[in-house]
């Protein structure tokens, strides 16, 4: 059987096909792969269990990257169990503590991402795509981040804001109702639990809310650029991608006070 036809195609690969063959995940990648692999190898050496490990040289005979398959399931698009939010913050904090010590290769190449320039803090190498679709859980508890293609320099507060926005599910009320999410006050508690798990000081909570709103606005603009939206655009998929992000930013702005209180 041809290698391309072997194994199982995994959901959620985004721009490229992700195929599992046995215990190894194969994926077409780009010039940033070697830098991402350096990060993953460092995390493995440090004992961080919340990421896949590089297999062999990191590439198969066809040039696809090779990483270990990580068991678990994403909750996307539904809500996390109540007790998961604190653990999400802990998982990101554990990663950030290690990443702050990671020295990227001198010739490191990272994938372009609009969030690289956001925020004013010192940069670490982050995951940078921490929607719930890229987080696996076992028995409701988050255990690992997957899909590290977008890893690269980021202000840690920006990455925390991304985790909070997309995992406390701070979306407009009609989408929240459709997804079976808690009311605004409940989702504010989820936000606070993630921030508590991360050990973010209470004094920084208002800045976190501002950062989430800024990130959502820039994410909306980036979606429009990537989808090449014009006045003639009619495909509902990219238009919906813009709509829910923009409305999410407006919802967070309207609910600043409750979000900052947690």
Secondary structure, DSSP 8 states (H G I E B T S, - for coil): --GGGSSEEES--TTS-EEEETTEEEE---TTHHHHHHHHHHHHHTT--SS--EEEEEE-TTS-EEEE----B--TTS---TTHHHHHHHHHHHHHHHHTT----TT------GGGG-SSS-EEEE----SGGGEEEETTEEEEE---TT-EEEEHHHHHHHHHHHHTT---HHHHHHTT---HHHHHHHHHHHHHHHT--GGGHHHHHHHHHHHHHHHHHHHHHHTT--TT---HHHHHHHHHHHHHHHHHHHTHHHHHH-
